[in-house]
Amino acid sequence: MKLKFFGYGSGYNPKWGNTNAYFLDHDTFYLLDCGFTTFSRIIDLQPFLEAKKLIIIITHLHADHIGSLPMLISYAYNKLRMKPLLIFPRHTVRSLLTLTGIPSDEYDLVPSLTEPNPIQAFPQKVVHSPHIDSYGYIIHAGEETMYFSGDAATIPDTVIEKFFSGTVGTIYQDVTEAYGDNPSHGTLERLNAIFPRAVRNRIVCMHLESDFIDLIKRHGYRFAETEGV
């Protein structure tokens, strides 16, 4: 299960596109976050237009992660006749959508994605900003499992344990070049302290504020690349 990205930039780096990703499973289009640059990129995407179902997994409510959400729900519901299913543990997203004119009958909201759905997604509370609730997700697809951080200064211990045991195959982690006084994203320094080089090819760095891709590669990590978007 390989994610395809609409962009790999941070919120302050929109020229590289918001770090939002997607994958397909049969007739269902799964979208991970829906930032302010994503709507213009998704509405002409053939796999999206051909899908019968739309599931949107939300990590938190910063604009580079949900800026296009009201418009996409409205477009899917009114133009494509799809009622999106939103995955998010907090009802704050309902308040946001109500303020932007999206009625609650145009989407469904559940805190996690469970069986009998063929894909399962379970939120993991993460540290990002003291002003907002943020979640990463462990996502199961058949025999494959991945972790998608959203925005997080750290990786939950349970995810690290599952990674080293082989239960989690790939980690998608946001990284910044400089840690700063109030860390809200991961860094290569922190990743290096946790993961030996032998396993770093299973970690994909994303949400870049500056161009340090060569450094990411030198440390043995992969990075999120846009494909066909």
C-alpha positions in Angstrom: 0.0 0.0 0.0 1.9 3.0 -1.3 0.6 6.5 -0.7 0.4 8.9 -3.6 0.9 12.6 -2.6 -0.7 15.8 -3.8 2.3 17.6 -2.3 5.0 17.4 0.3 5.3 21.0 1.6 4.6 22.4 5.0 1.8 24.9 5.6 4.3 27.7 5.1 5.6 26.1 1.9 2.5 25.9 -0.4 4.6 26.0 -3.6 5.3 22.3 -3.0 1.7 21.6 -2.3 0.1 20.7 1.0 1.2 17.3 2.4 -2.0 15.4 1.6 -2.0 11.9 0.2 -4.4 9.3 -1.3 -4.7 5.7 -2.2 -7.4 3.5 -3.8 -9.1 0.3 -2.7 -11.4 -1.1 -5.3 -14.1 1.6 -5.9 -13.2 3.7 -2.8 -10.9 6.8 -2.8 -9.1 7.3 0.5 -7.8 10.8 1.1 -5.5 11.6 4.0 -6.0 15.3 4.9 -7.5 17.9 2.6 -5.5 21.1 2.7 -6.0 24.4 0.9 -4.0 23.5 -2.2 -5.7 20.1 -2.6 -9.1 20.8 -4.1 -7.7 22.3 -7.3 -5.5 19.2 -7.7 -8.1 16.5 -6.9 -11.1 17.6 -9.0 -9.4 16.6 -12.3 -7.8 13.4 -10.9 -9.3 10.4 -12.8 -9.2 7.9 -10.0 -11.1 10.4 -7.8 -13.7 11.0 -10.5 -14.2 7.3 -11.2 -14.6 6.4 -7.5 -17.9 5.4 -6.0 -17.0 6.2 -2.4 -14.9 8.8 -0.7 -13.3 8.4 2.7 -11.4 11.3 4.2 -9.0 10.7 7.1 -8.3 13.9 9.1 -5.2 14.4 11.3 -6.0 17.8 12.7 -7.7 21.1 11.8 -4.9 23.3 10.6 -5.6 24.9 7.2 -2.9 23.0 5.3 -4.7 19.8 6.4 -8.4 20.7 6.1 -8.5 24.0 4.1 -10.2 22.4 1.1 -12.5 20.1 3.2 -15.7 22.2 3.0 -15.4 22.6 -0.7 -14.6 19.0 -1.4 -17.5 17.7 0.7 -19.9 20.1 -1.2 -18.4 19.1 -4.6 -18.5 15.4 -3.9 -22.1 15.5 -2.5 -23.7 17.9 -5.0 -21.7 17.2 -8.2 -20.6 13.6 -7.9 -23.5 12.3 -5.8 -21.0 10.9 -3.2 -21.6 11.4 0.5 -18.1 11.5 2.1 -17.2 9.6 5.2 -14.9 11.6 7.5 -12.6 9.9 10.0 -11.8 12.1 13.0 -12.1 11.5 16.8 -13.4 15.0 17.7 -16.7 16.7 16.8 -14.9 20.0 16.4 -14.8 19.3 12.7 -18.6 19.5 12.6 -18.5 23.0 14.1 -16.0 24.1 11.5 -18.1 22.7 8.7 -21.2 24.2 10.0 -19.5 27.6 10.1 -18.6 27.2 6.4 -22.1 26.3 5.4 -21.8 22.6 5.0 -24.9 20.8 6.5 -24.3 17.7 8.5 -26.4 15.6 6.2 -23.8 16.0 3.4 -21.3 13.8 5.1 -20.9 11.1 7.8 -18.4 11.3 10.7 -16.9 8.5 12.7 -13.9 8.5 15.1 -12.1 5.5 13.4 -12.5 3.2 10.5 -13.2 -0.4 11.6 -14.4 -3.7 10.2 -16.3 -4.7 8.1 -14.6 -1.9 6.0 -11.7 -3.6 4.2 -9.4 -0.7 5.3 -9.1 0.1 9.0 -7.7 3.4 10.4 -7.1 4.0 14.1 -6.2 7.4 15.5 -3.1 7.9 17.7 -3.0 11.0 19.8 0.2 13.0 19.0 2.0 16.1 20.2 1.9 19.0 17.6 0.5 22.2 18.9 -0.9 23.1 22.4 -3.8 24.8 20.7 -5.2 21.9 18.7 -5.9 18.2 19.0 -3.8 16.2 16.5 -3.7 12.5 15.5 -1.6 10.2 13.5 -3.2 7.0 12.2 -2.3 3.3 12.0 -3.8 2.1 8.8 -4.4 -1.6 8.0 -5.0 -2.8 4.4 -5.0 -6.5 4.2 -1.7 -7.8 5.4 -0.1 -4.3 5.1 0.0 -1.7 7.9 1.4 1.8 7.8 1.5 4.8 10.1 0.8 8.3 8.9 1.8 11.1 11.3 0.0 14.1 10.1 1.9 16.7 12.0 3.7 15.4 15.1 6.8 16.3 17.1 7.1 12.7 18.2 6.1 9.2 17.1 3.9 7.3 19.7 5.7 4.5 21.5 3.2 2.0 20.4 3.9 2.9 16.8 7.7 2.5 17.3 7.1 -0.9 19.0 4.9 -2.1 16.1 7.5 -0.8 13.6 10.4 -2.8 15.2 8.2 -5.9 15.5 7.3 -5.7 11.8 3.6 -5.0 12.5 3.9 -1.5 11.0 5.7 -1.8 7.7 6.1 1.9 6.8 6.1 5.2 8.8 5.2 8.5 7.0 6.6 11.2 9.3 6.7 15.0 9.0 10.1 16.4 9.5 11.6 19.9 9.8 15.3 20.9 9.3 15.5 22.8 12.6 14.0 21.7 15.9 13.4 25.1 17.5 12.3 26.0 21.1 8.7 24.7 20.7 8.9 21.6 18.6 5.8 20.8 16.6 7.3 18.5 14.0 9.8 15.6 13.9 13.5 16.1 12.9 16.2 13.9 11.4 18.1 14.2 14.6 15.2 12.7 16.5 14.6 10.0 13.9 18.3 9.1 13.9 18.1 8.6 17.7 15.3 6.1 17.3 15.9 4.2 14.1 19.2 2.5 13.0 20.2 3.0 9.4 19.2 -0.5 8.5 15.5 0.3 8.8 15.4 3.9 7.6 14.3 2.9 4.1 10.9 2.1 5.7 10.4 5.7 6.8 9.1 8.4 4.4 9.8 12.0 5.3 7.2 14.6 4.4 5.8 18.1 5.1 9.1 19.9 4.2 9.4 23.6 5.0 12.8 23.9 3.2 14.7 21.8 0.7 16.9 19.4 2.6 15.9 16.3 0.5 19.6 15.4 -0.2 20.2 15.4 3.6 17.2 13.1 4.1 18.6 10.7 1.5 22.1 10.8 2.9 20.7 9.7 6.3 19.0 6.7 4.6 15.3 7.9 4.6 12.9 8.1 1.7 10.8 11.2 1.1 7.3 11.8 -0.2 7.1 12.5 -4.0 4.2 13.6 -6.0 3.2 11.2 -8.8 0.7 12.0 -11.6 -1.0 14.8 -9.8 
